[in-house]
Structure formats: structure tokens, C-alpha cells
């Protein structure tokens, strides 16, 4: 299991999406924020990978 930690910017760059799209995906449950450091969101690579699989199945 890859436990690499990603920032919001990392996720946006990986998925080639805007900040608004990332926030929308969080709100509707496609992407999960794994934890926060202060006011900063952090994501595990494994969670993003699972989100990509779910997203691809929706299409």
C-alpha cells in the first residue's frame, strides 16, 4: 500500500482539475480528505487511487 501524502495542489495537478472541482468532489464524496494539519488538507495516495477507480466506473 502506498502511503504517500499529497496536498490539495498535488491532487489537483494529478487529476488536472481546478480547486473548485476538487472542492465539489469532496462535497459529493468522490474524494475524501484523510486528515488535516492545522487548516491544510492532506490526502493519501491510496485514497486518491480508490477515488479514481470509483470515478472511472461512473462514466
Helices and strands as residue ranges (DSSP letters): E 5-6, H 8-15, H 19-28, E 35-37, E 40-44, H 45-58
